[in-house]
Amino acid sequence: MINIYIKKGFGTRTDRVGETRVNTYGSTMTIIKYINARDIDIYFPDSNYITQHREYRCFMEGKITNPYDREVLGVGYFGEGKYKSNEIKENGKSSNTKQYDSWRHMLQRGYDVKLHMKRPTYIGCTVCEEWHCFQNFSKWYDENYYEVEGYKMHLDKDILIKGNRVYSPETAIFVPSRINTLFLINNTHRGKLPLGVSLHGLNYTVNCADGMNQIT
């Protein structure tokens, strides 16, 4: 439990403890310690989070954030934990971690309006609340990710459950790109049948694709 002591103001310019603002993501923030304009501590009551040694100018401009601000597409937040969004390579350059790229791409499929304009099949897709947190998704990623030599891995949401539109720990799996494009879906003929299976008269037909070849 965090104890916060807010002193009463005396009307001086530098006595700013207790001042409250709302940052760019709509989070309330309050100054709980003021040393000078370049050294203040901020408390976020909604998330019970404290950040230290920040600038007063950034506070006034609403630019101070916390790990629970939904910074990614208005939905995703980083949370507190060991997982990072980027890493330093051997050449000294920074790049996104695999966990972050996978998480962000998943959120884009669910909530990026620009992507929906280009790929309308993603309209209506969502991500479970648990995975709005980057730390939660990254833990699941590490526990479930695997690689197949020669293939890029895809995060799939509807192989396990036909027609599923929600990314979640119960519905999502990693599959090689070849498997993800293996089954040809024809909803008109498929009905309630499994992926790649269609009914023609009294006979069932299984369709799958292997690279450029179709197997029936």
Helices and strands as residue ranges (DSSP letters): E 20-22, E 28-36, E 39-44, E 49-54, H 56-60, E 86-88, E 94-96, H 98-111, H 113-118, G 120-122, E 126-127, G 129-132, H 134-144, E 153-156, E 166-167, E 173-176, H 177-180, H 187-190, E 197-200, E 203-206, E 208-210, E 213-215
